[in-house]
Amino acid sequence: MKSANQKWLVVGVLCLVAALNYCDRGAIASVFPLLRTDLKMSDLELAGVGSFFLWTYAFTSPFAGVLADRFSRSRLVLISLVGWSAVTLATGFVTSAPQLLGTRIILGFFEAMYLPAAMALIADHHTSRTRGTAIALHTAGLNIGLVAGGVGSGYLGHHYGWKFGFVALGIFGLVLGVAVHFLVRDPVVAKTRAEARAAPPQMLSSLRALSLIPSYWIIVVACMLVSVGNNIFQNWFPLYFTEKFHLSLAAAGFMGTFAIQSSAAIAVICGGYFSDRFGGQKPERRMLIEGVANLIATPFLFVFLLPDPKLFAINASVFMFSFTQKFGYSSVNPLLCDLLPPRLRSSAFGVINALNCFVGGIALLLTGYLKGMWGLGLVFAAISAFTAISGLIMLSGYFLFVKKDLARRVSAIDAEIAAEAAGTV
């Protein structure tokens, strides 16, 4: 198969895997009302379902990133897929809240292996000219998975009980693993002799290397702030519609995911294409796109400050918030690939995932606590503050750091090429 076809085949298969990844992760939120009655779970225990998953994910992600920089990324994708699918299947047989929390912990362990390996694998197959579009398509798969998980889990839970959907998802994932085994491969990447001889990075050495890149940590902090809002919406939005508008589980699952994730899926594809066109030759512009987009997105969540916001107004506002934010976010991962050498990319993604999930888990528990005091609407409105601060941080990085960091990366590549030509490495 020609390499041009192979690189897009990998993206296509990983889009499907990504959709299943977030489908398995997000399906639980739509059946919160059933978990309350079947497993006698309180609001804080429901928050723990998300927090336990995220904290395990956070703990595992840095190690997963280092593994993906040391070993076959395609094999780690397969191990992750088979592992989380088996856990999802087992979730359909739990009979108590502790058992459910246990499966979420193990699910976090296996799912954490996926994104660092998958994102770096896509970056390996694509150059800067197509990388933004390729990563955007993969991200769209994640967003579509959340919608499918929310709607499908709610519908199946309403008609057949909450366990049926998890059994079906687990079986599908195991079957998909067969396709991944045969279709997804690591690329044969041409390397300089210096790159070929470089020892695979250890975690501490990777962190030391990353610590020298200010723009990377600007991105990390900005993404952490955005992650607070994303995780709150992902875990609590369906229940908001059930409680405020008395919708069925399927309708609440749809409303709680469609406005956010459908707009996100469209936005990341449009944003990825725009990022390649606007920032492909000048990568520093990718940080500018993200900063401006977050600031534009901020006012849309003010709808939750209205005394009695209507269903249409909520969906329209959340749609626009998600579209604008994700349009900008499409530039983040391609920018990371421009900033970092291939041997550090998975480690970098792993650190970001870890910190995002750590703060996300805290946000979920805090939301479970504040829900009774403020109400979910006011919590959703507060997300706008995190979004605005994230945008300002990205703009500061654009004006102060990113051009210098990109120039150092180019100089390092030129030095390696010159040393190779001189035969000194």
N, C-alpha and C positions, 0 to 999 in steps of 0.2 A: 504494500500500500504506500502511495506517495506521502511524503512527510506533511505536505500541505493538507491532505485529507486526514491524516492520522491526528494532527494537532486539534482539528475541529471535532473529530470523532471522540477524542478524550474529553473535550469540553462537553459534548452532548451526553455522554454516559455519566460524567460527573454531575451534570445538571440534574439528572434523574436521581442519583445517589444523594445529592444535596437536598432535593425535595423530600426524599424519604427521611433524611436526617432530621430536618425541622418538623416534618409531619409527626414522627415518633415523639419528638421533644414537646411539641405544642398540643398534641391531642388531649393531654390530661386536663388542660384548663377548661375545655368545654364541658367536662363531666363533673366539675366541682360540686354542683348541687346533688348529683347522685352519690358522690363520695361522702358528702355530709350525712346522708341517710343510711347508706349501705355500710360504711365504715365508721360512722359516728365521729366525723372529723370537724374540729372547730376552725374558725378563720385563721388562727395562728398555725394550726396544723396544716391547713391548705397552703399557707404561705411557705411552710417548711418543705412541702413537696417540691416547690421551685427552688428554694434556697439550698436544700441538701444537694440537689442536682447541680446547681451552679457552683457551689463551693467545691464539690468533687471535681467538676470540670476545671475550675480554677487551679486546684492543686496539681492536677494531671497535665494541664496544657504545656507548661514549660518543658517538662520531661518529654512530652510528645513531640514538641518542636525540635528538641535536640536529636531525638531518635530519627525524625524525618530528615535531618541534615546529615545523619551518619549512615542510614540504611536506605533500602529501596522505598521510595515514597508510594509507588503503586501498590506494593505489598502491604504497607501500613494502612492504606485506604481499604483494602480488602479485609484485613484483620478487624479494623474498626467497624466496618459494615456488618460483618458476620457476628461480631460480638454484641453490638447494640441491638441487632435484630433478634438474637437469641434472648436477650434480656427483655425486649419488648414482648416477645411471645410469652415469657414467664410471667410478665405483669398481668396477663389475662387470667392467671390462676391464683393470685394473692387473695387472702381472706381477712386481712387485718391491716390497720394503719401502719404498724411497724414494718410489716412485710412490704407494703407499698413504698415506704420511705427507703427501705433497703434496696429495692429494685431501682429507684431513682439514683441512689448513690452509685450503683454498678453501671447504670446507663451513662452517668456523667463520665465515668472512667473511660468507657469505650468510645463515646462520642467525641471526647476531647482529642483523640488521636486523628480525627478526620480532617478538620479544617487546616491545621498547619501543613499537613502533607498534601492535601488537595490543592490549596492555593499555590504552594511552591511548585507542585507538579505542573499546573497550568502555566505558571510563569516560565518554567523550564521549556515548555513546548512553544511558547510565543515570544516574539520580540516586543520592544516598546511600541511598535507601530500597531500591533493588534492586541496587546496584553490587556488594555483597559476594556475593550469590547469582550474579550474572552472571560475575564474575571467578572464582568457585569452580567453576562449570561449565566454564569455559575451562581452568582448572588441572587439572580432572579429565581433560580430553582429553589433556593432557600425560602424566599418569600412565598412562592407558590405552594411549597410544602406546608407552611403554616396555615394557609387558607384551607388546603385539602384536609389537614389534620383537624382543624377546628370544626369545619362543616361536617366532615365524615364521621368524626368521633361523636359529635352532638347528635347526628341523625341515627347512627347505629346505637348509641346509648339510649336514645329515646325509645327505639323500637325493639332492641334486643338485649339491652343491658350494657353497662359501660365496659365490660371485659371483652366483648366480642371484637371490637375494633382493634384492640391490642394484639389479639391472636392473629387476625388477618394481616396486620402490618408486619408482624414478626415473620410470618411465613413468606410474605412477598419479599422482604429484605433478604432472606436466605436464598431465595431463587435469584434475585438480582445479583447476589454475590457470584453466582456462576458466570454471568455475563461480564462482570468486572474482571474476573480471573482471566478470561480469554481476550478481552478487548483493551484493557488499560495497561499501558507499559510505560516505564521510564524512558525518556528520550536518550539518544546517544548524543551527548553534548560535547562539542569541541572545546577543549580547555588548553590554556597555556601550560607549559611544563610546571610553572610555579603553582598553579591551581591544582594540578594533578598530584603534586607532591605534598601539598598542604595537608596536615593531619586533620581528620574530622574534628569539628569543634566540640569541646566539653562545655557543660552548662556555664561554669564560672568564666571560662575564656570567652564564651559567646556574650555573656552579660557585660564583660569588660569592654569587648569590641563595640557593643551597642551603646554603652555609656558614653562613648566618645562622639556620638552623633546627636547633637542637640535636637535636630528636627525630628528624629525618631521619637524622642520623649515628649515633644510637643504633640505629636500625633497620638501617643499613648494616652496622655492626660485628656485630650479632647475626646478621644473615643470612649474613655471611661465615663465621662459626663453624659455622652449620648447614650451609652449602654444603660444608664439608670432608667431613662425614659423608655427605651425599647423593651427592657425586661418587665417593667411595670405594666405597660400596655399588653404585652404578650401573655402575661399570666392573669391579669385582673379585668381586662376589657370585656371578655364574654360574660363574666359574672355581673358586671355593671349593667349590661343590657337585660340580663335576666331579672335583676332586682329592680331596676328603674322602670323598664318598659314591659316587664312580665312576658318576655318572649319565650318561646319553646327553646329546648337545648340546641336544636339544629339551627333555628333562626338566630339565637344568641351567638352560637359559634360562627355563623356566617357574618353577622354584623360586627362581631368582635375581632374578626381577622380580615375581612374582605377590603374594607376601606383602607386599612393600613398596608396590607400585603400586596393587594392588586396594584395600588399606586406605586408601591416600592418596586415591584417587579418591572413595571413600565419605566419607572424613573431610573433604575440602575442600568437598564439597557440604553436608554437615551443618554444618560449621564456618562456611561462608559464610552459610547461613541463620541460624544462631545469632548470628553477628556482626551481621547486619542487625537482628535482633530486640533483642539486648542492647546493641549499640553504635551503632545507627542514629541515635538521638537524642543519645547521649553518646559521641562518637567516641573519646574517650580510653580508654574501656573496651576498645577493640580491642587496645591495647597490653598491657593487663592480661591479656587472654585468651591472647595469644601467650606472655607470660612464664610464666604458670602452667602452660600446656600443656607447654612445654619442660622444666620441672622435673619434672612428672609422668612425662614420657617417659623421663627419664634412667635409672632402674633397670632397664628392660627389657633393655638390652644387656649386663647383667651375666651373662646366660646364656653368653656366650662365654668367661667366666672358669672355667666348669666344666671338669673334666678331659676329659670326653668327652661333650659335649652331643649329644643325639639329634636326629634330623631334625625330629620334631614339635615339640620344645621350641624349637628355633631358629626355625622358621616362626611359631609362636605368639607368641614374644617379639618378633620383628621386626615381625610384623603389628601388635601393640599399640604398639610404639615408633613405627612409621610413622603409625598412626591418630592417636595422641595429638599427635604433633608437627605433622602436617599439619592437624589440627583447629584448632590455634592459628595456624598460618601463614596460614590463610584470612583472617585479620583484617589481615594486613600490607599487602597492596596496596590494599584499601579505605581503610585509614588514611592511606596515602600520598596518595591522592586527596583526602581531607579536609584534609590538611596543606598541599597544594601547589596553586597556580593551574594551570589547564589548560595554559598555555603552557610549564610546566616539567615536566610529568608524564613525557613520554617521555625527556627528559634525565635525570630522576631514576631511572627504570627502567634506563636505559642505564648509568649509573654503578654501580648495584647489580649488574647483570649482569656488568659488567667486573670488579669486585672479587671477586665470587663465583667467577667463572671463573679469575681469576688465582690465588687461593688454592687453588681446586680442582685446577688443573693441578699446583701444587707438591705437594699432598696425594697425587695419583696417582703421581708419580715417587717420592715418599718411601715410599709403600706398596710400590711395586715393589722398592725397596731393602730395606725392613724385612721383606718377605715371607719371605725366606730366613732371617732372624734370629729374628723373633718368631712367624711364621706369621700367616695372614690373620685367624684368630680373635681374637688379641690386639689386632690393629689395629682390628677392628670394636668390640671392647670399649672401646678408648680413645676412640671417638666419643662415648661417654656424657659424658666430661669437657667436650667442646666444647658439647654440648647443654645441660648444666647452666649453664655460664658464660653462654651465650646467654640463657637464661631469667632469670638474675640481672641481666644488662644491661638487658633489656626492662623488668623490674620497677623498676629504678632510673629508667629513662626515664619510666615511668608516674607515679612519685611526685615526680619532680623537674622534668620539662620539658614533657610533652605537653600538659597543660592550658593552660599559658602560650602554647605555640606555636599551639594551635588557637584560642585567644582572639585572638591577633594576626592570624591568617588571617581570622577573622570581622570584626575591626575594619577590615581592608584592604578586604574586600568592601563593608562598610557605607560606607566612605569613598568608594569608587568610585560607589556608587549615589547617595549624597548629592551628589557633584560632578556626576553626570549630571543629577540633578533640578534643580540650580542652574544648569545650563548653562555650567559653568566648564571642561568638558573637551570 
